[in-house]
Amino acid sequence: MGAIGGQGLGGVQTAERQAAVARQWKSGTGEVELLNGGVSGDLAWLVMIERATVVFDEPRGEQRWDLRVTEIFRRANGVWQRLHRHADPLVDRHSLQEMAALLATATT
């Protein structure tokens, strides 16, 4: 499942989709705020907020691109490997009524 929606099956399709998304980015700057993390044996986790200002390949100018991120790692043969990354938009707080209206327009 891609960061801007949709899904791909298999390595080739996923790589093609990731390359297509990457071509849409022109530039950007950002920083990472570590909220939590830890290690237990051969497993480790990070919980972060990635705050960025980005420019896409469309004439929209700079825009905010803040994500809440969770990553999980496994140590195998002395090397840490990322097993999982989940990131979704860190949205400003909205009332239940505002979210219900937003979801209603997203499904029509």
N, C-alpha and C positions, 0 to 999 in steps of 0.2 A: 504494500500500500504506500503510495507516494505522499510526500508532504503537501502537495496541492490537490490531492484527491486521486481517485482511481486506484487500480491495482494491476500488477503484472505477475505472470506465472512463469517461473523458471529463470535461470540466470541470464540467458540471452535477452529475453523480453524485459526483465528488470533493468539490465545494464542499458538497453536502448532508451527506456523511459527516463532513467537517471541522467543520461547524457542530454536528452531533449530538455529536461528541466534546467540543467546546469547552463545550457546555452542562453536561457532567458535572463540570467543574472549579468549585469554589467559591472557593478562594483558595490562596495559596502565596507562598513567598519562595525566593530562590535566588541563586546566583552562578555565574560562568563562570570556569573555569581554562583559560587558553590554554596548550596544550602545544607547538604548533608552527604555523608559518604562513609564507607567503612569496608572492612575486610573481615571475612570469617573463613579461615582455612584457605581454600583455593578459589573462593568466590569474593568478588568485590562489587560495590555499587556506588554510583554517584547520582545525586539529585541536584539539578542546577537550573538557573535561569540564564538563557542566552539573550542578551539585549543587543539589537543591531539596528543600524540605519542602512537600508539597501536601495539600490537603483536597479530596476528591471529593464529589459530591452524594449519596454513600451515607453511612450512619452508621459510618464506619470511623475517623474522627479523622485526625490528621496522620500522614503516612507519608513515607518517603524516596523520592525520585524522581530518581535519578542516571543521567545519560545520557552515553555517549561519542559525540561528534559530529564529523562531517567535513562541511565546506562548501566548495564550489568556485564561484568567481566569474569572470565574463568582463567585460572593459571594452569597451563598444560605444558609439561616438559620445561618448566622454568620461565615460560613466556606468557604474558597476559594477553588474552584474546577477547575482543568485545563480542559478547553473545547476542546482545539485544540493545537497541536504542529506540526509545519512544520520545517523540517531540510533538507537541501541539501548541497552537497559539496561546499565549498568555494574554487573555482578553481582559478588558476593563470590566469591573463589576457592573452587572445589569440586574434589574428587577426580574422576577419570575414572569411578569406580563411581557416585558421587552423580549426576553428569551423565547417565550412561546410564540410571539409574533414573528421573530426572526426565523425560528424553525418552520413556521407555517409557510413563509415565503420561500424557504429553501427547498421545500418538497413540492412546490407547485410548478 
